[in-house]
């Protein structure tokens, strides 16, 4: 019994947890965690930020219009002297006080794909942000499901504990009658009462663990759950038992693979942007407004306009463009190597989860038969004890065997369920 209880406590404490249908259902709790947990608000904001980056990148290819006004004081200024008798005439060809008010516009006609490359890089960032939301939802769903099925396990274990206590109390009544009739010792009564006290303490420990899971579920989802119905049925179909098929599903649907593909796309987009460095650009510009400085009335505002084309050809930039291309190629190669590592990790995890599924399914085949046999033996031991042909030790051992068999079956069901949600997580299967 002590060993069995230690195994139970280990399973209860080892599962980590963090993270719309009927109230308290797994689907409802998972979807509620997506709106409750603060991290998802941050992730949603990240998607909005990346969307704005796209609009910002596109704006670099739009016309630019700006209004400018300026004042400059210039001294000395150029003058022209014209001979005219005894007193020559002097004229300023520019004013000391120069005013200008202009409206200017410019538009890049040709940039060798600079704007397009930056837009594609921003789009890759947006896709990464969206897939990052999917990744965190997948992780959160797994954590909520772990809490949910721990609650299921603990509630079922408490029910088993209640049946043990009921049996012991009934056994105590029979023993007390035997003690009054002189067919049992006071030691027998005290021994059974000690067993009842021990089982009561175990039930208290189970209830404490269950209450902690309720508190953890409230922290994760914001839902107050006290006694909602739960079971071991995973609310999804399509969990494959084939390793190759599971691996294909993971590569196609698991958010970790999607994020890796996004990082590869970002690296390639960064490479495309780096290749545009040092490229020429052709810009058309025009402006109109009022300015001083026009002869003969140089201090008077005159309407003017300008238009032209500018060709910018970078000649030397210290090799910056070439170095940026080399760095981008290295980053792209790094992300592609990471794909091999991720494939190996997922193959290992999928293989282990499938082994757990098959093993627990096989163990469950005979578990119910063992329970039935243990209960029959318990009834036989109880009958022998009441008739005076059996001992209290036989009866306690029979009760222990029933409890052990029921807890063993419960453990198999719990472990099978955990292995199934692990496969669902690995393959990217949505059960919410």
Secondary structure, DSSP 8 states (H G I E B T S, - for coil): -HHHHHHHHHHHHHS------STT-HHHHHHHHHHHSHHHHHHHHHHHHHHHHHHHHHHTTS-EEEEEEEEEE-SS--EEEE--TTS-EEEESS-SEEEEEEEEEEEEEE-TTHHHHHHHHHHHHHHHHHHHHHHHHHHHHHHHHHHHHHHHHHHHHHHHHHHHHHHHHHHHHHHHHHHHTTSS-HHHHHHHHHHHHHHHHHHHHHHHHHHHHHHHHHHHH----SS----S--S-------HHHHHHHHHHH-HHHHHHHHHHHHHHHHHHHHHTTT--EEEEEEEEEEES--SSSTTS-EEEEEEEEEEE-----TTHHHHHHHHHHHHHHHHHHHHHHHHHHHHHHHHHHHHHHHHHHHHHHHHHHHHHHHHHHHHHHHHHHHHTSS-HHHHHHHHHHHHHHHHHHHHHHHHHHHHHHHHHHHHT----
